[in-house]
Each structure stands twice: as C-alpha cells, then as structure tokens.
Amino acid sequence: MKDKIVYSTDPDFLIHNEINEINEKLLSEEQNLRIWLEKRPGNKIVSIIRGFIGTESELKDLSKLVKKRCSVGGSVKAGEIIIQTKDRQKLLQILNNLGYFAKLSGG
C-alpha cells in the first residue's frame, strides 16, 4: 500500500521504505552469516551463504566479490548467495577477512 503524501514541510520526514532501508542496513561486523553445504541435483555440491541483511545490490556485490576470490561461479537467489564450491573453510576465511561474522552450519 502506497502512502498518499505528496509533499511534507517536515525536514526530517522519511517515507516508510526509506525508514526500513535505514533500519535494515547493518555494518559488516554486525552481520550474522551462516555457510551451509547442500547437495543439488546431478550430485553437485554447493555452499550457500545465508543471513545477509541489506539491499539486493549489496548482496549481489558481496556475491561477486566472494565468487571472484574463490575463482568459482554462483548466483543470488531468494536472499541467499549460492557458491559452486564445497570449500567452506575458504569461504569462511574470505568473509572473516571482509569483516563479516560468519560460521559454518549444517552438513
């Protein structure tokens, strides 16, 4: 539902979307990321980074950086970073070096 406000004289006025964006934006050390290992069809094993809080563009930027440092492919779907590797230790080290709080989870 969109607000019907056309103009406001309040200099501190923020639209609800802007408020949510400000609240959801966390510093990298405040992020609580988990690295999962999953088996996909065709016996392919991928690592999935879950728990990122931020905008879609920030998520894509992080994905691009991690894929480049691991020299592998991957994608971003449903707020998760899917990396085509089973080397979770390397992912953990990369995320920690970038200042993120990350842990290994699951299989």
C-alpha positions in Angstrom: 0.0 0.0 0.0 1.4 3.4 -1.0 1.2 6.4 1.1 -0.8 9.3 -0.2 1.6 12.0 1.0 2.5 14.3 -1.9 4.5 16.9 0.0 5.7 17.4 3.6 7.2 20.5 5.1 8.9 18.5 7.8 12.7 18.4 7.0 13.1 15.1 8.9 10.2 13.3 7.1 11.1 9.9 5.7 8.9 7.6 3.6 8.4 4.2 5.1 10.6 2.5 2.5 13.5 4.7 3.4 13.0 4.0 7.1 13.0 0.3 6.5 16.2 0.6 4.4 18.0 2.6 7.1 16.9 0.1 9.8 17.9 -3.0 7.8 21.4 -1.7 6.8 23.9 -3.2 9.2 27.6 -2.9 9.4 29.5 -6.0 8.2 30.7 -6.9 11.7 27.0 -6.9 12.8 26.0 -9.4 10.2 25.5 -13.0 11.3 26.2 -15.1 8.3 26.0 -18.9 8.1 27.7 -21.1 5.5 25.7 -24.2 4.6 26.6 -27.1 2.3 23.9 -28.6 0.1 23.7 -31.3 -2.5 21.9 -30.4 -5.6 20.5 -32.5 -8.5 23.3 -34.2 -10.5 25.4 -34.8 -7.4 26.6 -31.2 -7.4 27.6 -29.8 -4.1 27.2 -26.0 -3.4 27.9 -23.7 -0.5 25.1 -21.3 0.5 25.6 -18.2 2.5 22.5 -17.2 4.5 21.6 -14.5 6.9 22.7 -11.4 5.0 20.7 -8.3 5.9 20.9 -5.5 3.4 19.8 -4.4 -0.1 19.7 -6.6 -3.1 22.5 -4.7 -4.7 24.7 -5.1 -1.6 24.0 -8.8 -1.6 25.0 -9.0 -5.3 28.2 -7.0 -4.7 29.2 -9.4 -1.9 28.4 -12.4 -4.1 30.5 -11.0 -6.9 33.4 -10.4 -4.5 33.3 -13.9 -3.0 33.0 -15.6 -6.3 36.0 -13.7 -7.6 38.1 -14.5 -4.6 37.2 -18.2 -4.8 37.5 -18.3 -8.6 34.2 -20.1 -8.9 30.7 -19.4 -10.2 27.5 -18.9 -8.4 24.3 -16.9 -8.1 22.0 -14.9 -5.8 18.5 -16.3 -5.2 15.9 -15.5 -2.5 18.4 -13.5 -0.4 21.0 -16.3 -0.4 24.4 -16.5 -2.1 24.9 -19.8 -3.8 28.6 -20.6 -4.5 29.7 -23.5 -6.6 32.3 -24.9 -4.2 32.4 -27.2 -1.3 35.4 -25.5 0.3 33.5 -23.8 3.2 36.7 -23.0 5.1 37.9 -20.8 2.2 34.5 -19.0 2.2 34.7 -18.6 6.0 38.2 -17.1 5.7 37.1 -14.7 2.9 34.1 -13.5 4.8 36.0 -13.0 8.1 38.7 -11.1 6.2 36.0 -8.8 4.8 34.9 -8.1 8.4 31.7 -10.3 8.5 30.9 -12.5 11.4 30.4 -15.9 9.8 30.1 -19.5 11.0 29.9 -22.9 9.4 26.5 -24.6 9.7 24.8 -27.8 8.7 26.4 -30.6 6.7 
